[in-house]
Amino acid sequence: MVRPVSLAIEVSGDSGGFETPFLIAFAFVGLLVMAGFAFVVYAAIRSARAARRSGIDPFTPDAQLLAQAISGRGRTIEQRLAELDDLHRRGVISTDEHRTARARALGT
């Protein structure tokens, strides 16, 4: 005669102390993630306000800075050319944009 096999697993009420440290660690990591997110939002808002205060649109700062570099805004020709060279060296503007901006700054 074949006897039936019981597949029931007994679970005791004691989890071996795993639950509490896990919950504490999970809560700590969650708080760190939320704090990081809050910091990123704070930094973005602060940068946008600073850009607005200086007269730059925070959604298009590269284009605005390039336009200011091209227009000069009271700078000497040497200062404008040095700024254009710096923008080109950092890769903000391409070689063609650099040539065009230099020609405009020099009035040719």
C-alpha positions as CSV (number, residue, x, y, z in Angstrom):
1,M,0.0,0.0,0.0
2,V,1.2,3.5,-0.9
3,R,1.0,6.1,1.8
4,P,0.3,9.8,0.7
5,V,3.2,12.2,1.2
6,S,2.4,15.5,2.9
7,L,4.0,18.6,1.2
8,A,2.9,21.0,3.8
9,I,5.7,23.2,5.2
10,E,5.3,24.5,8.7
11,V,6.3,28.1,9.3
12,S,6.9,29.2,12.8
13,G,6.2,32.7,14.0
14,D,9.9,33.4,14.6
15,S,11.7,34.6,11.4
16,G,15.1,34.5,13.0
17,G,15.4,38.3,13.4
18,F,15.6,38.9,9.6
19,E,12.5,41.1,9.3
20,T,13.5,44.1,11.5
21,P,17.0,44.7,10.2
22,F,15.7,44.3,6.6
23,L,12.9,46.8,7.2
24,I,15.3,49.3,8.8
25,A,17.8,49.0,5.9
26,F,15.0,49.2,3.3
27,A,13.7,52.4,5.0
28,F,17.2,53.9,5.2
29,V,17.8,53.3,1.5
30,G,14.4,54.7,0.6
31,L,15.2,57.8,2.6
32,L,18.5,58.2,0.8
33,V,16.9,57.9,-2.6
34,M,14.2,60.5,-1.7
35,A,16.9,62.8,-0.3
36,G,18.9,62.5,-3.5
37,F,15.9,63.2,-5.6
38,A,15.1,66.3,-3.5
39,F,18.6,67.6,-3.8
40,V,18.5,67.2,-7.6
41,V,15.2,69.1,-7.8
42,Y,16.6,71.8,-5.5
43,A,19.8,72.2,-7.6
44,A,17.8,72.4,-10.8
45,I,15.5,75.1,-9.4
46,R,18.5,77.0,-8.0
47,S,20.3,76.9,-11.4
48,A,17.2,78.0,-13.3
49,R,16.8,81.0,-10.9
50,A,20.4,82.0,-11.2
51,A,20.2,81.8,-15.0
52,R,17.0,83.9,-15.1
53,R,18.7,86.5,-12.8
54,S,21.6,86.9,-15.2
55,G,19.2,87.2,-18.2
56,I,19.7,83.8,-19.7
57,D,16.8,81.5,-20.6
58,P,17.4,78.3,-18.4
59,F,16.1,76.0,-21.2
60,T,18.5,77.3,-23.9
61,P,21.7,78.4,-22.1
62,D,24.1,77.3,-24.8
63,A,22.4,79.2,-27.5
64,Q,22.1,82.3,-25.3
65,L,25.7,82.2,-24.3
66,L,26.8,81.8,-27.9
67,A,24.6,84.8,-28.9
68,Q,26.1,86.9,-26.1
69,A,29.6,85.9,-27.2
70,I,28.9,86.9,-30.8
71,S,27.2,90.2,-29.9
72,G,30.0,91.2,-27.6
73,R,27.9,93.3,-25.1
74,G,30.5,96.0,-24.4
75,R,33.6,93.8,-24.6
76,T,36.7,94.6,-26.5
77,I,37.4,92.7,-29.7
78,E,40.2,90.8,-28.0
79,Q,37.9,89.7,-25.2
80,R,35.2,88.6,-27.7
81,L,37.8,86.6,-29.8
82,A,39.3,85.0,-26.7
83,E,35.8,84.0,-25.5
84,L,35.0,82.5,-29.0
85,D,38.3,80.6,-29.0
86,D,37.5,79.2,-25.5
87,L,34.0,78.1,-26.6
88,H,35.6,76.4,-29.6
89,R,38.3,74.7,-27.6
90,R,35.7,73.4,-25.1
91,G,33.6,72.0,-27.9
92,V,30.6,74.2,-27.3
93,I,30.7,75.6,-30.8
94,S,31.8,73.8,-34.0
95,T,34.6,75.0,-36.3
96,D,32.2,76.5,-38.8
97,E,30.4,78.4,-36.0
98,H,33.7,79.6,-34.7
99,R,34.8,80.9,-38.1
100,T,31.4,82.7,-38.6
101,A,31.5,84.2,-35.1
102,R,35.0,85.4,-35.5
103,A,34.2,87.0,-38.8
104,R,31.2,88.8,-37.3
105,A,33.2,89.9,-34.3
106,L,35.9,91.3,-36.6
107,G,33.2,93.0,-38.8
108,T,34.1,91.2,-42.0
